Amino acid sequence: MIYKLFDNVKFYSNVQGSYLEREDTGERFNMGGIAADIIELIDGKRDMNDILEELCKLFGPDVDPLMIAGDLERFMGELAQAGLVELVKDPFEEGFQEYMKMREGKKN
């Protein structure tokens, strides 16, 4: 799955910290540590595997990739639930649609 920040959501990072802000409401969501690292990787082009790969590089070989994957999945769910990110592309859905087209073609 590929996500991007909604157009009205901007990421800011400075010496005081990092946060997401909804431009229409001014609501802020503080982001620290790994959360800020993930936000910087959400660009509407990278899929979850690409982001996971980058995080594994960032944290090195001593960190369990499965732990990072679980944290990433939970965090992305929280961002989506808060209305901060939107799904750009779901490769599973595309693959399923292609499968159904192929299947329908075989029936004829």
N, C-alpha and C positions, 0 to 999 in steps of 0.2 A: 504494500500500500504506500502511496505517495501523498504526503500532506504538505500544506503550505499555511502560513498565517493568513487569517482573513485580512482583506485589504484595509480594514479599519483598525487593525492591531499592529502595533509597532514595537520593536525590541530596542531597548536602550541599555547601554552598559557604560558605567563611568566609575570613578574612584569610590563613589558611595555605594555602588552595587549595581545589580542588573535587574531589569523588570520589563514586563510586557505592559503596554498601555492601550486601552481602547480609546481611540481618538474621539469617538462620538460621545462617550460618557465621561472620559477622564479617569475611568477605573484603572487602578494599577494592580499588577500581580507580581510580587517580588520573586525573583529567580536567583538562586544561589547554586554554587557548586556544579554538579552534573546537569542540573536543570538548565542552566545558562549555556553549557556546552551543547546540549541537545538542541536548544532553541536556535543556536547559531548554525546548526546543520539542517534545519528544516527550511528547504528552499523551493519546494514544489517540483524538484527534479530527482532528488535522492529518494530511493525507497527505504523501507525500514531496514533491510539487510545492509544497504550502503551506510546508513547511519550507525548501525550496530558495528560494522567493520571499522568505521572511523573512531568510535568510542573505545573499541578494543585496542586500537593503535595508541590512543591517547592515554589509556590507563595501564598499558603494558601487559606482559605475559602472566603476571601474578594474579590478575583478576579473572574470575570465572565468567566466560562469555554468557553462560546461561543465566547467571545472576544479572548481568547487564541487560540481557534480552528481556528478562522479566520486569526489571525496573523501567526499561524503555517502553514496553507495552503498557504498563500501568500509567506511566506519565502521559503518554500520547492519549490514552483514554480519558484522563483527567482534563487535558487540554481541549479535547473534542467536546467533552461534557460541559466545560465552561464556555464553549463557543469561541475559542481562541484560534483553533485551526480548522481547516476544512479538507476533506478528502478530494484530491485532485484526480487520482487514478487508482483503481483497484484491479490489479492484474488478474486476480482470481475471477472477478466478474467478467472481464474481457475474454478470458480463456473459456469460461462457461458459455458465453454467448457464441463464440466460435464453435465450440463443441456442439451446441444445439443446432446451429446452421448446418454443420456437417452432417449431423444425425438426420435432420429433416431432408437433406439432399439424398441420403441413402434410402429413405422411405419411398421416394418417387421413382 
